[in-house]
Every structure is written in structure tokens, then in C-alpha cells.
Amino acid sequence: MLLDKSPGERARVIDELVKKDNFDMPYSIKKTLSRSVIYQWLKEYQQARGSVDVLVPKERCDRYRFRKISEEQKNALMRWRFENPYRTAEGLKDELLAHDITSQSPVPSASTIARFLKTVGLDRKSLLQKEGNRVKVRLPFEAPYPQRIWQADTKGPNLEVRDPDNPGEVRIAKPILFVDDHSRFFPAASYVFEENEEVIMLLFSRAIEAYGVADILYVDRGGPYRGHSLKKAAALVGCRIAHTPAKDASAKGKVEKPMRYLYERLESELLLRNPPPSIEEANEYLTALICQDYHRSIHSSTGQTPEERFFSFPAEYRRFVSPKALSMIFLPCTKSKVTKTGLVSINKLKYLVPDLNLYGKWVQVRHDPMQRSKVYVWYEDRYYGEANLYVAENDYLKRQELEEQLSKMPPVHIPDLAEVPRFSYLERKLAAHRMEVLEMELNEQLDQVNAKRGVVKATLIKPPNKEPLKLPDGEFNMDSFTYLLTILLKRKLDAHERLAAHTTWRTYGPFSEELTRKTVGRLLGESYPVSDVYGYLDALRLAAHSSE
């Protein structure tokens, strides 16, 4: 009604429209239009040459930008809401005001916080599904240093190789891959025919022998990764096995993605070969591809090559175990009870344990399936020596029966020295001494490996902020000391414990940050309870006194 009119007529029509108060506007309580709005619509419509879309409501050019929220506040809000979806916007606003790092910039309103969380998919409705099930929200994570977390997984079956038992036929081979979370380096990778616990333990032990012990092994809930032998062997060398949530394959994304790389670069090429390769040839190609291409290519996430990032970790922080100890620790493990006569039963065979203190107790027995003459006895993660195969002639009652039979027999002629074996008393004592030395060396080595784990972790894991414990002049003071204890022990100290920490500092301090980390890390590596803060303070007092 305005386009084809002269300016005077158009002005009269607009005056009539302005006087009306019965306009129905969606999502608005207004019933009138202003003269400036009508002229603005007319101008936009004429400039667009009749395009109706020009009058559609427009989005703001700064939508989703949230200029009033700083980066520190955004990171904190995302972390807090992800941890607990029931935290309200008002509660998050109060939490921003409670911390120095998040209160330096103006704190946004609760409505702004709610809008920001909704744009990043962290509003309560997105985090919660029906009947209380959580939505799987992935936030970026990376281990703080190499050897902290290893991930392992099996893929397939995709690759066909020649069957070594049936010439002319093919068999499916599956790849098993170990990945370092921090550097994306492959400590172990191999194609295998059977995916079982023994194969996983063999690859894991080879990786430990070459690169040292990892703090955590992160695997799925498959049967080969949940075996009792694997769990006990990892615990002995100071490695904790963690499992992903059920039916959550994307939790191991850092090991799932390299599987696709192997399929595209290796398996797709080997599948075209005729005849197919053997499993030895496939593993040789796999090693060459990883060493020559993957480990030396810059990773898109880290900006470094996996090889460079992994080997930048100093050797003094790596925890190594000797091949002899690994060969014994990573054997199949079975729990068995020692009888009153000192026997344990393994695979329908009986073995005589070497220590009387183990009689009547449940022990862990490690055995080599290829060597049935002896087994290795452990109790409460301590090595107690070899248990040899039991025969009836070694039993006391059987021996008494034989003596009775011998007493009824006529005297026998004593043979010459050349006809009998040499008396082996000293040799037996020497063998027993060597076994005792082996037990001591193995147990001491395991103690050192587990103790070093706490020291390395306390030294490398820094607080989230850059030097939050340092004053402007670089002094490590009493408050910094108390805060460092809470970081290392991973819990808050109550009023009595804080008072004890301050008293220890004033009486026996000051302590250096290096001494605090080293002493507390040593006790954590020895599995000292974190609830006993007074024990840690006594150890610090003794360490400070001995250093003087």
C-alpha cells in the first residue's frame, strides 16, 4: 500500500498506520508501529529490489561471542558444569567471585552464564537425558608427561595372512596397539592370531623392558584386558589398570584413530598382495611404517613428532625393570591355598613351597606352561622363592615306610667312592644362597620402582596455574607449603591438620619446595596413607634435620 504512492500520499497513509493500535505482532506485546520503523522497512525493501527475505528478523552480528566473559571464566564455567550438571547459573556466578583468577575481569550475570553454557552444549538439558542418564560430553585431555598414561586396544579382523599350520590357506590376524597418551608414541604394536591375556602381557612386558613402566594402562572391558594375571603383574611394577565405561569406545579415541591410519596405509596395501603375506612379514611392514613414517611425522594435535615428544622425557624419570624380573612377574598367575603339609596344587600337580610361614595361607603362584618342574610363589606382593614339583619319596610318611622296608632287608655292601655321586652339601647351600639373593634383589627392585613412581609424579605434576605458590620475590612461604600438601595429597586439610602444618613450619622450617615434593612423593610411592598428615610432617622434619 506504500510502494506506488507519491511522497505526500505515502506520508498520509503512514500517519493513519501510526494511529492504529490493533497490530498483532508474534512474540511481542506491542500493538502499534512507529513512523521511523515503517520508513526503515520501506527503505530496506526498495534497496533489496523487492526481495521479501530482507524483512525477515536478522541475527546479531556478535551472537555467541560473549565479549564480557574472559577466557579464564569460560574455562572454569565449562569445567564446573561438566563435573556436575546440577550446578545452577547463580551458583556458578558465586564461584567465579570466590577465586582470584576468575574475578579479575567483571563477573557476568547469571543469565549471560546460562546463555554461554547453552551455546557450548553444556546446559542442563543437554547434559541430562531421560531417567538420569548422562550424555557423553568430551572435553580435551592430555596426560601431563610421557609414561603417565598408556592406552591399548585391539582392532579387526581385517588382515588376511598365510596360515602357518595349513599351507595354501589364509587366517585372520588382529593388530594390538599400545599408545602413549602424551606423545602419541607406540611403545608396542603387533599382529597376532589370538587375542588373549598371555599375548597382552607379553606385549606389555616388552614395552616396559624397552621404555619403562607407565603409571596407568587405560584399556576397555574386553576379556583379555581384565585378567587376574595382568592386573597382579601390573600392580607389582607400580602400574594401575583403568577401564573405560561400558559401551564407550570413543573414550579411547587416541588409540582408535591410529587404527584407521594403519588400515589406510598398511592393511589396504597388504590385502592386494597375492599370495598374502605371512604374519612375520606383516609385523615387519608394521614396524617399518611406524618407525619410518608415523613416529617421524608431526602430529596435528601436539605440533611435534611422536618420537621427539616421547624421548624428550628425561631418563632419570623413567622406571625400568630388569628383563629377568619381568620374565618372572609377567607369567600366568593363579591363586592357591597352601596345605598344612606345605603343598600347592597347580594344573593337577603338587608343589612344595619353600617357606614354613606360608602354610595354610592363600598365595599367588606364577608358573611357566613350558616348564612344569617348578613354580614361583608370591604372598602379599612379595617373592618367596621357587616351589619344586612334589614326589611321594619326599614326603615324611612315605620316607618312614621306606625306612621300615630297608630295616627288614639284609645288610648291603657299601659301594666304592667311584660308584656313587659326589656329596653335594656345599653345592646345595650355595644354590640356596643364590636363591635367597635373587629374592632380595627382586623385592628390593620392586620397592624402588614403586617408590620412584610417587617421587616422579609429585615432581612433574604442577598446580594448574603458573607458579601459584611463588610470591613476587620467589619465596616459598608457610601458606605455599600448606597448599602444596593439599595438591600432593589430593584432599583438603582440616583445621587441626593445617595447625599442625603451620606448627611444623614455624618450629622446624622453613622447608624448600624441592624437599617437600621429594619427601611426600617418596611416601606416596610407598603407599603411605594420605589420611595421616602427621606422618608426612614427621618425615619432613626428619628429612630437614638430616639435610642439615
Residue, then its C-alpha position, 0 to 999 in steps of 0.5 A: m500500500l506504500l510502494d506506488k504512492s507519491p511522497g505526500e500520499r505515502a506520508r498520509v497513509i503512514d500517519e493513519l498506520v501510526k494511529k492504529d493500535n490493533f497490530d498483532m505482532p508474534y512474540s511481542i506485546k506491542k500493538t502499534l508501529s512507529r513512523s521511523v520503523i515503517y520508513q526503515w522497512l520501506k527503505e530496506y525493501q526498495q534497496a533489496r529490489g523487492s526481495v521479501d527475505v530482507l524483512v525477515p528478523k536478522e541475527r546479531c552480528d556478535r551472537y555467541r561471542f560473549r565479549k564480557i566473559s574472559e577466557e579464564q571464566k569460560n574455562a572454569l564455567m565449562r569445567w564446573r558444569f561438566e563435573n556436575p550438571y546440577r550446578t545452577a547459573e547463580g551458583l556458578k556466578d558465586e564461584l567465579l567471585a570466590h577465586d582470584i583468577t576468575s574475578q579479575s575481569p567483571v563477573p557476568s550475570a547469571s543469565t549471560i552464564a546460562r546463555f554461554l553454557k547453552t551455546v557450548g552444549l553444556d546446559r542442563k538439558s543437554l547434559l541430562q537425558k531421560e531417567g538420569n542418564r548422562v550424555k557423553v560430553r568430551l572435553p580435551f585431555e592430555a596426560p601431563y608427561p610421557q609414561r603417565i598414561w598408556q592406552a591399548d586396544t585391539k582392532g579387526p579382523n581385517l588382515e588376511v595372512r598365510d596360515p602357518d599350520n595349513p599351507g595354501e590357506v589364509r587366517i585372520a590376524k588382529p593388530i594390538l596397539f599400545v599408545d602413549d597418551h602424551s606423545r602419541f608414541f607406540p611403545a608396542a604394536s603387533y599382529v597376532f592370531e589370538e587375542n588373549e591375556e598371555v599375548i597382552m602381557l607379553l606385549f606389555s612386558r616388552a614395552i616396559e623392558a624397552y621404555g619403562v613402566a607407565d603409571i596407568l594402562y587405560v584399556d576397555r572391558g574386553g576379556p583379555y584386558r581384565g585378567h587376574s594375571l595382568k592386573k597382579a603383574a601390573a600392580l607389582v611394577g607400580c602400574r594401575i589398570a583403568h577401564t573405560p565405561a561400558k559401551d564407550a569406545s570413543a573414550k579411547g579415541k587416541v588409540e582408535k584413530p591410529m587404527r584407521y591410519l594403519y588400515e589406510r596405509l598398511e592393511s589396504e596395501l597388504l590385502l592386494r598382495n597375492p599370495p598374502p603375506s605371512i604374519e612375520e612379514a606383516n609385523e615387519y611392514l608394521t614396524a617399518l611404517i611406524c618407525q619410518d613414517y608415523h613416529r617421524s611425522i608431526h602430529s596435528s594435535t601436539g605440533q611435534t613428532p611422536e618420537e621427539r615428544f616421547f624421548s624428550f622425557p628425561a631418563e632419570y624419570r623413567r622406571f625400568v625393570s630388569p628383563k629377568a624380573l619381568s620374565m618372572i612377574f609377567l607369567p600366568c598367575t593363579k591363586s592357591k591355598v597352601t596345605k598344612t603339609g606345605l603343598v600347592s596344587i597347580n594344573k593337577l600337580k603338587y608343589l612344595v613351597p619353600d617357606l614354613n610361614l606360608y602354610g595354610k595361607w592363600v598365595q599367588v603362584r606364577h608358573d611357566p606352561m613350558q616348564r612344569s618342574k617348578v613354580y614361583v610363589w608370591y604372598e602379599d606382593r612379595y617373592y618367596g622363592e621357587a616351589n619344586l614339583y612334589v614326589a611321594e619319596n619326599d614326603y615324611l610318611k612315605r620316607q618312614e615306610l621306606e625306612e621300615q622296608l630297608s630295616k627288614m632287608p639284609p645288610v648291603h655292601i657299601p659301594d666304592l667312592a667311584e660308584v656313587p655321586r659326589f656329596s653335594y652339601l656345599e653345592r646345595k647351600l650355595a644354590a640356596h644362597r643364590m636363591e635367597v639373593l635373587e629374592m632380595e634383589l627382586n623385592e628390593q627392585l620392586d620397592q624402588v620402582n614403586a617408590k620412584r613412581g610417587v617421587v616422579k609424579a609429585t615432581l612433574i605434576k604442577p598446580p594448574n596455574k603458573e607458579p601459584l605458590k611463588l610470591p613476587d620475590g620467589e619465596f616459598n612461604m608457610d601458606s605455599f607449603t600448606y597448599l602444596l600438601t593439599i595438591l600432593l595429597k589430593r584432599k583438603l586439610d582440616a583445621h587441626e591438620r593445617l595447625a599442625a602444618h603451620t606448627t611444623w613450619r614455624t618450629y622446624g622450617p622453613f622447608s624448600e619446595e624441592l624437599t617437600r615434593k621429594t619427601v611426600g612423593r617418596l611416601l606416596g610411592e610407598s603407599y603411605p596413607v594420605s589420611d595421616v598428615y602427621g606422618y608426612l610432617d614427621a618425615l619432613r622434619l626428619a628429612a630437614h634435620s638430616s639435610e642439615 
